[in-house]
Each structure stands twice: as structure tokens, then as C-alpha cells.
Amino acid sequence: MIRNRNRVCGVEEIKAKRRQHEWALRKARKEKQLVSKRLPRGLQDDGEDLEIRETSVTREEVLQLYQRIQHGSDDRLTALRSLRRVLHLKEAQQIFVRFENSIRVLNGLFTSNLASVQLEAAQCLLELSHSDDPSVSLVCLPATPYLLTYLSGQSATFTELCLYILGNLAAENEAVRSQLLLQGVIQALSVCLQSPHGAVVEATAYLLSQMLQAKEAGEKIILGINSECMISQGLISQAVKLLIALGRTVDSGTTDGVELLIYPVARCLGNLIASDERQWCRSQFHDGDLLQALSVFLRGCLQSWPFVTRECLWLLNNLSAGDRQFCSAILYHNLVPVFLQLIPFSGGINTLVLMLLGNVAELGLEYCENLQQQKGLFPALCTTLSTADPEVARMTLEVLNLIFSYCQQACARFANQNGILALEMVQYHSNDEVRVRANFLMDRYFADKDV
């Protein structure tokens, strides 16, 4: 087979391209599901309500309900319940927000002294916040001061509801996110994250993740005073402590429902690191107990909740990128064997593992020597070399190139574990770039071993 050396870049250029490519991957993943919204578990309609929900509604019907709640009639509570049921319809949402003072009236009921009226008004706001029409959510902007005020209330159920409304409103409106920052949302979230109620903590993490995966997060939310505020208010340290506590819970065998809490906390912290270009808060994560907790999640959640595994790998990737202290901790706590166990799994898991290995290998000789001594490393990489997925094969070749370039004895170890045969097979890959990279490795490191 003829190999073209001239088409392949040098090691430093490959490393530079790798950093650029993985930065793009991190950015794309951080912005993924930017407008994801939730209706909180346990606060959605019960089965009876679902059966009687409307499938269509007229302007006159919505107007009648609005007038009944507006004028304080005796059946206001019943009217609110009926309004809540129809507001799940897109046309009803758009009709309602066009009525003069509709949100002001709803806000008035939301701040009522009657708990039953207040809860139904909040449920109406929840339905509006869940709209896929950004203009509907924007109309709800005047409600945010009241929603933030009630985050310090005594009712965990009501606090959870307010957090989900705020999270939904923040999902797609920069104006909402900016106002929330000015109104002190970071301080409020820090308090909520310390709640003894798991549902409140989960909703807090949801709102925080919506703030941190915003497109403007890197410039307006993470940097400067807001990042310092997140540190000074203890929000980041509380989130880290929460993951550590959840790790101990999972390790003890208690797993019921914890995945729904681990997921948003890990995601928001991963997004925070991905956006933190000045690395204001990186020191908050240098905790061996956090690494152990993430290791527990990787092993304990893979089969039942692979989405939790992906989020933990995402957080680990952002923490390990260019960070010698964190990568040293990964090696010290012997987490590479845990990563290697995840190599056979697809769905984005194997690519995140390869990115992690690349982050470690890129740091030089000491790290590559440690990696190449890990039992099972090269057999695992030979497995990913044989995949038809060009991205997985390409990333595997990059990891191998980094290890070989820093650690020459790794070449012999790789060859002794049937690596050359696996590499030769890659030269027949359907993807041109993968074939070129495989040719390069064969020429550079194994030319004298050609069969």
C-alpha cells in the first residue's frame, strides 16, 4: 500500500487541531438542548385532570375564564383551574396573553393570601412558561420578581414550582436571564441548593443549567462579578458537595430517583467549566472526593441511566482539558480503568472517553507513560479502531499518536498486543481522513515492522 506522508500534519499541528476540534465539540454540546423545558414531576395534572383537558378552545371561552378570575367572582378558584387546563393549548396561551393586563391579574392572584388560589395561579404561569413560543414566555417577564421572592418561602412544593417556571422562562429569553441576574438569582439559587428537599435541589439545578447553557453565558453570566458571586455565595461549592453526597448515596446502594438530581447538577457544572474561559472557578473542583463520586456514577448508572454517565463524562472532560492538577488526580485515583470499561459503549459515551484519554495524553511524557502502562488500554483502543464510525476511529488514532509521540516504549507494547494488525486494518477504512491518519502512524512508528 502506498502511503502519502505529505498529507499528514506534524504532531504539534495535530495537537492544535485536536484542541480546536474538541473546543467546538464542547461548545456545541454546551448549547445543545438550549430551550429544553420541564413540567415538574408530581406537580403535573393527575389522571382525572388529563381526561377532561380541552383539545381546542375559542377566544370567547378563554375571555370568559379571564373575566371570571379578573372580577373576583365566587367561583374564581374553579375558573383558575379551568384556565390552567386550557393553557396547555398553544392557541389558548396566545389568546390569553393578548388580553389587557392578563399577566398583571395573574400576578395578583399569584401573590394572593389564599394558598389554593396562589397555587392555581402558579400552575397557570407554569403552563405559560412551558410554551414553545418565545413571545409568550417574554410576556411573563413581570412575574420574575415575585417568583424569586417565593424561593425563600416555607413550602418546598411551591418553591419547586417557582424554580421550574423560572427555568422555563430562562430557557430561551436573554431578557429574562439578564433580569434574573440583576434581581439576585445567583444568591437565591445558592440558598435553594442547600435545601433538604431533593425535589427543590433538582429544580434549582435545572434553573442553573438553563442559565449556564445560554449562548451569552460565557460573556455575561460566567465572567466577572457573576462568576465571583457564584463562588462567594458558595453556589459552586454547594453543587460539588451535593454531587459528593449523592456519590456516597449511590455507593451505598440507594439509587431511587437520584439520577434525576445527578443529571442537572453535573450538566450545569460541566457547562460552567466549558464557559469559564478565564478559569475563575476551576479551583472549586480540585477535590478528590468529587472524582470518587463521579467514578461511582460512571460505574453505577451506566446500565440504567446512560444519560447520567454521559453528563459525568462531560463534566470530567471539561475539568481535565489542559489541567495538569486534575489529570494527575485522575491517575492518582486510578480512574483510567473505569474509563476503559466504558469504551465499548456507543451513544456518545465512547467519544467522551476518548476525549478524556486525549486530555491526559496531551500533557506529556509522564502522563503518557502512565497511560501506556494501564492494563487493557491498547486492547480497548484496538476495539475502537475497528469501528465503522469515522469520528471514533479518528479520535482513537489521535490518542495513539499522542502516546507514541511522547513515549516510544509504548510502540513496542502496542505492537505486542496485536496493535499493528489493527492499525493495518484501519488503512482500509471507508473514511479518507481516517485512512491517512492510520498510514501516518504506520509510517512514523512501525515502518520497520511492515509485513
HELIX and SHEET records of a PDB file:
HELIX    1   1 ARG A    5  ARG A    7  5                                   3    
HELIX    2   2 VAL A   11  GLU A   31  1                                  21    
HELIX    3   3 GLY A   47  ILE A   52  1                                   6    
HELIX    4   4 ARG A   59  GLN A   70  1                                  12    
HELIX    5   5 ARG A   76  VAL A   86  1                                  11    
HELIX    6   6 LYS A   90  ARG A   98  1                                   9    
HELIX    7   7 SER A  102  PHE A  110  1                                   9    
HELIX    8   8 ALA A  115  SER A  129  1                                  15    
HELIX    9   9 PRO A  134  VAL A  139  1                                   6    
HELIX   10  10 LEU A  141  ALA A  143  5                                   3    
HELIX   11  11 THR A  144  THR A  149  1                                   6    
HELIX   12  12 TYR A  150  SER A  152  5                                   3    
HELIX   13  13 ALA A  156  ALA A  170  1                                  15    
HELIX   14  14 GLU A  174  LEU A  182  1                                   9    
HELIX   15  15 VAL A  185  CYS A  192  1                                   8    
HELIX   16  16 GLY A  198  LEU A  212  1                                  15    
HELIX   17  17 ALA A  217  ILE A  222  3                                   6    
HELIX   18  18 ILE A  225  SER A  232  1                                   8    
HELIX   19  19 LEU A  235  ASP A  251  1                                  17    
HELIX   20  20 GLU A  259  SER A  275  1                                  17    
HELIX   21  21 ARG A  282  PHE A  285  5                                   4    
HELIX   22  22 GLY A  288  GLY A  300  1                                  13    
HELIX   23  23 PRO A  306  SER A  320  1                                  15    
HELIX   24  24 ARG A  324  TYR A  332  1                                   9    
HELIX   25  25 VAL A  336  LEU A  342  1                                   7    
HELIX   26  26 ILE A  349  ALA A  361  1                                  13    
HELIX   27  27 LEU A  365  GLN A  372  1                                   8    
HELIX   28  28 LEU A  377  LEU A  385  1                                   9    
HELIX   29  29 PRO A  390  TYR A  406  1                                  17    
HELIX   30  30 GLN A  409  ALA A  415  1                                   7    
HELIX   31  31 GLY A  419  VAL A  426  1                                   8    
HELIX   32  32 ASP A  432  PHE A  446  1                                  15    
HELIX   33  33 ALA A  447  LYS A  449  5                                   3    
END                                                                             
